[in-house]
């Protein structure tokens, strides 16, 4: 089972990237092949322009993955422009793939903001979502590290279920 983890934040202090790193570590511990696509290393161009070389590489990795984990920050109760560009330009061959969401938000009240991403993936590409979402806020981090033991347990549960359900869907 090959998993691509997309970190869509462009921030140098991205908390959602820290979540993606932790998910990647957990998958590696469980002997799952995984790789992070860090959008900070992609020359993102809107869909009306030709794709950059790094966008073509990301598209290929996403196409060849068995499933996808999308890391996102929540912006105005929705997804960021960088994630929207990735969805519009790099999700050509994702129909029916299994996906999960990890996100970081500014506050507790934006926990439903991932539904916008969920709707896009399920309606446009008929993707299948892991019902659990890793949701973190600023209180879960300190000095660019995850400090919440509850969040770490949640990530462990998320990755275990992602593997279990992903394997069942693959067969």
C-alpha positions in Angstrom: 0.0 0.0 0.0 1.6 3.2 -1.1 0.4 6.4 0.5 1.1 10.0 -0.6 0.8 12.7 2.1 0.1 16.1 0.7 1.1 19.0 2.9 -0.7 21.9 1.3 0.5 24.8 3.5 2.9 27.3 2.1 3.8 28.7 5.6 7.4 28.1 7.0 5.8 27.6 10.4 3.1 25.3 9.1 1.4 23.3 11.9 -0.4 21.1 9.3 3.0 20.1 7.9 4.0 19.0 11.5 0.8 16.8 11.4 1.8 15.4 8.0 5.3 14.6 9.3 3.9 12.8 12.4 1.4 10.8 10.2 4.4 9.9 7.9 6.4 8.7 10.9 3.5 6.6 12.2 3.0 5.0 8.7 6.8 4.3 8.5 6.7 2.6 11.9 3.9 0.4 10.6 5.9 -0.5 7.5 3.7 1.4 5.1 5.4 3.0 2.1 4.6 6.7 2.3 6.0 10.0 1.0 5.2 13.6 1.8 4.6 16.1 -1.1 5.4 19.4 0.4 3.7 22.2 -1.5 6.4 24.6 -0.4 8.6 22.8 -2.8 6.2 23.0 -5.7 6.1 25.8 -8.2 2.3 26.1 -8.1 0.5 27.5 -11.1 -3.2 28.0 -11.6 -5.0 25.5 -13.9 -5.1 27.9 -16.9 -1.3 27.9 -17.1 1.0 25.0 -18.1 2.1 22.8 -15.2 5.6 23.4 -13.8 8.0 20.4 -13.7 7.3 20.0 -9.9 3.6 20.0 -10.5 4.0 17.2 -13.1 6.1 15.2 -10.6 3.4 15.7 -7.9 0.7 14.6 -10.4 2.6 11.5 -11.2 3.1 10.6 -7.5 -0.5 11.2 -6.7 -1.6 9.1 -9.7 0.6 6.2 -8.7 -0.4 6.2 -5.0 -2.9 3.7 -3.7 -4.3 6.3 -1.3 -3.8 9.9 -0.2 -3.7 11.8 3.0 -4.3 15.5 2.6 -2.8 17.9 5.2 -4.4 21.4 5.3 -4.6 24.5 7.3 -8.1 26.0 7.7 -8.6 29.4 6.1 -11.9 31.2 6.5 -13.6 27.9 7.2 -12.4 26.3 4.0 -9.3 25.2 2.1 -6.3 27.4 1.1 -5.6 28.6 -2.4 -2.5 26.3 -2.6 -4.6 23.2 -1.9 -7.2 24.3 -4.4 -4.5 24.6 -7.1 -3.2 21.1 -6.2 -6.7 19.7 -6.4 -7.4 21.5 -9.7 -4.2 20.6 -11.4 -2.7 17.4 -9.8 -5.8 15.3 -9.1 -6.2 14.0 -12.7 -6.3 10.3 -11.8 -7.6 9.9 -8.3 -11.1 8.6 -9.0 -12.1 6.1 -6.3 -9.0 6.4 -4.2 -9.1 6.3 -0.4 -8.2 9.5 1.4 -7.8 11.0 4.8 -7.6 14.5 6.1 -5.3 16.0 8.8 -5.8 19.7 9.5 -4.7 22.5 11.8 -7.0 25.4 12.6 -6.7 28.7 14.4 -9.6 27.9 16.8 -11.9 25.2 18.0 -15.0 26.3 16.1 -13.7 25.5 12.6 -13.8 21.7 12.9 -16.4 21.4 10.2 -14.3 23.3 7.6 -12.9 20.0 6.3 -16.3 19.2 4.9 -15.6 21.5 1.9 -12.6 19.3 1.0 -14.6 16.2 1.7 -17.4 17.3 -0.7 -14.9 18.1 -3.5 -13.1 14.8 -3.2 -16.2 12.6 -2.9 -18.4 14.5 -5.5 -15.8 15.3 -8.2 -13.6 12.1 -8.0 -15.8 9.6 -6.1 -13.1 9.2 -3.6 -13.7 7.3 -0.3 -12.9 9.1 3.0 -11.7 7.7 6.2 -14.4 9.0 8.6 -11.9 10.2 11.2 -10.2 13.5 10.7 -7.2 14.7 12.6 -8.1 18.2 13.8 -5.6 20.3 15.8 -5.4 23.8 17.0 -2.7 26.1 18.3 -2.9 24.7 21.8 -1.6 21.3 20.5 1.7 22.8 19.5 4.6 24.7 21.1 7.8 25.9 19.5 7.1 24.0 16.2 6.4 20.7 18.0 3.3 18.7 18.7 2.9 18.7 22.5 -0.6 17.3 22.9 -0.5 13.6 24.0 -4.2 13.4 23.0 -3.4 14.6 19.5 -0.5 12.0 19.2 -2.9 9.2 20.3 -5.4 10.5 17.7 -2.8 10.4 15.0 -1.9 6.8 16.0 -5.6 5.8 15.8 -6.0 7.6 12.5 -3.0 5.9 10.9 -4.1 2.4 12.2 -7.6 2.8 10.8 -6.3 4.3 7.6 -4.1 1.2 7.1 -6.8 -1.3 8.1 -9.5 0.2 5.9 -7.1 1.1 3.0 -6.0 -2.6 2.9 -9.6 -3.8 2.8 -10.5 -1.4 0.0 -7.4 -2.4 -2.0 -8.5 -6.1 -2.1 
